[in-house]
């Protein structure tokens, strides 16, 4: 079979390696932290002491690393993966990185007869990579993509070829922009609810059942309610992603006003907290300044990335009306709902309208970015729909964009085994 070298055995890399091993691929691995590779080594991966050694004699080499400089350091140099790769092999970078960095490495790879693909992954549910529930946006030679499509789809649900090197990283930033905005918006909406005396869990349930719902609200906001702030991703990565998004908007001469507000919120959170802290601290940064906290006493989000790391791995799944798979999770809140007065009900209705407005505004900005890259609206719709940035509002544009529901290219649950922005962002506008 195709031999795969895999560099980066962190939270996202390990599940991808697991899926490759389950499919029977021989996999060589390297990470600067030997202990992070222990579980995949026990499952059959072959450990190597350098990227060069891990890449030796491999048909495909995959990197899954946090930052642009990490990718460069592991690919270039005497002990970098390029030094061990053979001509006609393919390098796939699944990191979310700076595409200028990818172009640099790809240029050096081309001089050795090596193909390069950028393929950043997007979770289709919270930590979807844990059960192969992720999509890949792929940039690079179509020939190389066709050779690697089966491997990519073993590690996830679906992959899209979006153009040349640079396009995929830009598409990933576009979808992350939607997610990060929804996170900040729901955090502020929950803050307003708490000020008005509405319990945080009660407001959250209201938002989930509303037209404002999104992946961020439904699957990530619970980590605000248990006080864990989601251990699956660091604040450093979110700060980096938003900085790169603003840089891209500048290059494309796209205004992106709301996106710049969100970038500012993450940048300031990055200065306030340790860079390795959890990414949802961006919400707490606002709340602590107002003396309000969202933690629901006694509540634990049903995920190992929440306050209880011993929570079992998801076993049951459900499929939504679009065809996306997500864990079937039950939220057990120890506090009962309270009767709400007319003013509280009116506030929640207003906040839902505000959240829908935010979803519409940031989706417009994302489409502006995509069009600036030369993407068709139908492709933008597809990548948004099959990303962590999806929302009820983005789903509603299906007819307008002429989307096909990916019936032949996605996995089903059975196949998976293991209107007033100022109200929300008053301090920032």
N, C-alpha and C positions, 0 to 999 in steps of 0.2 A: 504493500500500500504506500501511498504518499507519506513520506517521512516529514514530520513537523518539528521545528525548533520553536520553543516558546520562551520569551524573555519577559519576566514580570509575573510573579505568582502571588499577587495581592488579592484584594476582595473580588475584583472583577476577573482577573486572570485565572484564578484557581477553578471556578466553575466552568470556564471555557475549556480548560485542560481536561477537567473531568469528563465533559461531553465528548471530547476527541478520543479519550481513552476508552470510554464506553462504546464508541463506534469502531474501535479496533485500530486506531491510528497509533503508530509508534511515535512517541513524543519525547524530545529532549528538552530539559528546562534549565533555566538559570535565573537567579535573583540575588541581589546583593545581601539579602537576609536569608540565609540558608533555612532557618526555621520556618519561614513562610511557605516553603515548598514541601514541607514534611508530608502533608496529607496526600499530595499528588504523587509523591515518590512512593508512598505506601500502596498507591493504586496502580503503579506500574510505570510512571514517568521515570526517565533516566536523568539523574542529576549531573550537571557539568559545572566546572569551577570558573568559567568565563563565558561571555556571550559568543566569542569566537568558537569555542569548543562546542557549545550547544548548537551552533548553526552549521557545524561541519557535516557535509554529506546530506543536508536536508533539502527537500524540494520546495518547502515553504517555511519561512521564518516569520513568526508573529511577535510583535512587541505590544505590551499592554502596561504602560508606565504613566506615572502621574503628571510629569511636567515636560516641556519641550527639551530642556537641558538633559533630562534623564534619557530621553530617546536618543539624542545626539551622542551622549557618552557611551551608550550601549551599542551603538551601530558603527561608530567611526573610531579609527585608531588601530594599533597593533593587536589589541585584544577585543576589538569590536566585532560585531556579528558579520559585517561585510568582509572582514579578513578571512572568515571561515566559509563564506557562502560560495557555491559553485555557479558557473555561468548558466544562464537560462532559469535559475531558481527565482522565486518570488518573495519579496519582503512585503508583509502586510502590517501596517501600524494601526492598531485599534485604539490608540490613545486619543484623547482630545487635546490637540497641541496646536502650535502656530504653524500654519501651512508653509510659511517661508522656511521654517526649519525642515519640514518634510521635503520641500523642493531641493534644498541643499543636499540632504542625504540621498535623495533619489538621483540627483545628478552624479554623485559619486558612485552610486550603485550601477547606473547606466554605463559608466565607463568600464565596468567589469562584466557587462552583459547580463546584469541582474534587473528584473522587472520590479517596479515598486507600486504598491497600492496603499492608499490611506483608507481605513475602514473604521472610523469611530463608531462605537456601539451606543445605542440608546435603549434603556430598559423600557419594556412595555408595561411593566407594573413595578411596584417597589422591589428593587433588587431582582429583576426578572432574569438576570444572568444565572441566578441560582438554579433555575429550572429551564434553561434554554429559552427564556421568554424575552428576547432582545432582538433588535433590528440593527443592521449595519448599513451605513451610508458609504458607498465606495467610490473613490476617485482614482483614476489612473487608466492605463491601457485596457481597452475592452477585452482584448485577447487574454490578458493576464487575469482579469476578473472572471472570465468564463472558465478558466482553468481552476480557479479557487472557489467558485460559487458553492460547490457541494460542501467544502470544508467550512465556509462561512455559515451556511445554513444548518450544519451540524451543531454549530456553537450557538445558534439563535433560531429565530422564526423566519425571518425574511431579510433579504438584502436588496439594495437599490444601487444601480450604477448611475451616478449623478454627473459624471463628466471627468475632467482631468484632475491631476493633483492640485489640491487647494479647494476644489469644490466641495468635497466631502466634509472637511473640517469646518468649512463655512456653513454647510447645511446643519451640522451638529450644533454649532453655536446658535444658529437660528432656532432650532427646536429647544435648546437649553434656555434661551431667552424667554420663551413662553413659560417654561417650568419655573424658572427663578422668579419671574414676575408674579405668577400665581401663588407661589410660596409667600412672598412678601405681602401680597394683597390679602390673602386669607388670614395671615398673622395679624394684620392691622384690623381686619373685620372682627376677628375674635377679641381683640383688644377693646374695640368700641362696644362690643356686646357685654364684656365684663364690666366696663364702666357703668353700663346701664342696668347691671344687676342680673344679667342673663348668664346662667352657668355656661362655661366654655364648651362642655360636652353637648349641651342642649343646642347651642348655636351651631356647633359643628354638624350635628345631625340634620339641622335645618338646611345648612348650605349643601350638604351631600345630596339631599333630595330635591334640590332646586336646579333651575337652568344654568346656574353658575358653576356647577360641579366640574371638576377636572381631575386628572391623575394626581396633581399636587394636593388638592383638597381631600380627595377620598383616601389616598394611600399614604400621604406623607404628613398631613396635619396631625394625625393621631400621635406622632412622636413629639409634638408640642404639648399634647395633653398629658403625656406620662413623664415629661421632664427629661427625656433622654436626648432629644434633638437629633436623633437618627445617626447611629454610629457607622452607617454604611458609606458615608462620604465625608471628606474633611472640608472645613471652611476654606482652606487654602485653594482647593480645586474650584470651588464656586467663585471665589474672588478672581482667580486666573481666567476662568471662562468668561466672566462678564467684562473683564478688561480687554480680552481679545475681541469680544463682540463690539465694544465701542471702537476699538481700533479698526475693525472691519467696516463699520458704519462710516467712519471717517474716510477710509480709502474709497468707499463706494459713493461718498458724498450724500449719504442718507441721513436725514435729521435725527430720527429715532428718539424723540423727546422723552417718552416714558421709559424706554430702555436705559437711558442715561441716568434717570432717577434711581432705577433699580441698581445699576452699577455703583452709584454713590453709596447706596445703603450697604451693599456687600463690602465695598472698599472700607467704609468706616467700621463695619463689624470685624473685618480682618485686622484693623489696628487695635481694636478693643480686646479681642480674644486671641488665644494661642492659635497659630496657623493649623495645628493638627486637631483642633477642637471640631466638634460636629457642625455640619453645614447649616443646620436650622438655628444656630445661634444668632443668625442675622435677625431673626424675629425677637429674640430675647433682648438684643441690644436696644430695641425701641421700648420694650415693655418695662425693663428695669428702670429706665429713666422716668417712667410714669407711675412707678410703684405698683404695677399690676402684673400678676403672673398667671399663666394659663394652666399650670399643672393641676390635674384633677386628683385629689387625694385617693390613694388606693387603686388607681387605674394603671393598667399595664398594657401597652400596645401589643397586639398579638403578632409579634415578630421577634426573632433573635437579635435584631438590630435596635430594639427598644430597650426599656429599662431592665428587662429580664433576658439576658443572653442565653439562658438555658431553654428558651421557648423552642418547641420542636419545629423542624422544617415543615413547610407547607405540604400537605398531602391532597387536599381537595381544591378543585379549581372550577371556575365558572367562565362562560363565554358571553361577552356583551353583544349588543345588537349589530356592531360593526364586524365582529369576529375576533376581537382581541381577548386573550386569555388572562385571567388574573386570579390570585388566590381567593378562596372563599373563606373570609375571616369573620369571626364573630367578636364584636366589641362588648365586653362586659363592664359597664360603668357602675361603680358602687353607689353613686348618687342618683336619686330619682329626679326626673324632670319636675319643674315647678310651674304653677300656673303663671302665665304672663299677662301683664296688663296691656291695655291698648297701645300705650306708648312703646312698650318693648316689642310688641308684634310689628308695629309700624317701623321701628328701627331695623328689625331683621329684614323686613321686606325691602327697605331702602338699601341695606347693605348688600342684599342679593342683586339688586339692580346695579349697584356700584361694581360688584364683582363681575357681572356680565359685561358691563361697560369696559372694565379693565381687560377682560379677555378679548373683546372686540378690538380695542385700541392696540394692544400689543400684537395681536394677530395681523392687523393692518401693517404694523411696523415690520413684522417678520416677512410678510409678503413683499414689502418694499425691498428688504434685503435680498430675498430670493430672486426677485426680478432684476435687481442690480447685478446679480451673478449670472443672469441670462437664463434662469430656470423658467420653465413653463408653469402656469398656475396649477395644472393637474399634477405635476411632479411635486410641487410645494405642498399641495394638499396631501398627497400620499405620504411624504416623509413626516409631515406633522401628525397625521392620523396614526402612523406606526412609530410613535415616539413618546417619550415621557412628557412632552409638551401638549398632548391632546386634551381637549376640553369639550363640553357639550356644544359650545359655540363653534369650535373648529369642525366638529363632526357635522354640524348642520349645513355646511357648505358643500356637501357631497354632490348634489345635483348640479350646482353651479360650476363645479370643477370637472364634472364628468368622470368621477373616479370609478375604477373597477375595484371590486371588493377583495381582490387578491385571493380569490377562491382556489387557485391552483398553486399559489406560492407561499401560503402561510400554513402553520401547523394549527391543529385544533386542540382542545383540551385533552381529548383522548390520546393524542400523540405525545403529549408531554408527560414524562415519567417522573422523574423526581420534581348709572349716568352721571355721577358726580365724583370725579377723580379727587378733588380737593378733600372730600370727606375721609378718604383713605390715606392720602399722602400729604396732609396739611403741613407737616413740618418740613417737607422737601420741595414744595413748589412755590 
